[in-house]
Amino acid sequence: GPFASHPQELNENGVDFQHFEVIHGFTIRGISWEPDGPRYRLAYDMEPLTAGNGAEYTLDSLTEGPGFTRSIMAGGIDAVSVHSWFPTDPGHLAIKSLYFFRDDTSDETVDRAYENSRSGWLNDIQIWSNKRYMDRPLLATGDGPVMRFRSWLDQFYV
């Protein structure tokens, strides 16, 4: 259901790659963030993720505007996830997600991928619900291109 946050928090989450190891348990060495008008592509230089059968896979994302992301999983899982977030009332958001897997993907692999995604969102929501926006956040070395990202996001504000 809805939770307390601002849409910008969800977008900034992707470029703040240092949180992935602590919050989500996987290592990201860096990111490639490529803005192109109202969209951006985000690719992670990361240790491969593992599917339910132990096979490795990669993750690549395309975000359009401040509330729609499509991620492609390739390798041990061939799938696409689509996530959209939107305000439900001032100060609250909801997230809707769809997952598409190849027909030959086992139920175990689908269940594990879904649960990993769900768990990741819930961990992030706990943090977002307790954050407040700061124009000039305190950033640590290696936090990612947060300020560059914010400049890109400015195009959506009037």
Helices and strands as residue ranges (DSSP letters): E 3-4, H 7-15, H 19-19, I 20-24, E 28-36, E 39-46, E 49-50, E 56-64, E 68-75, E 79-89, E 92-101, H 107-128, H 146-153, G 154-156
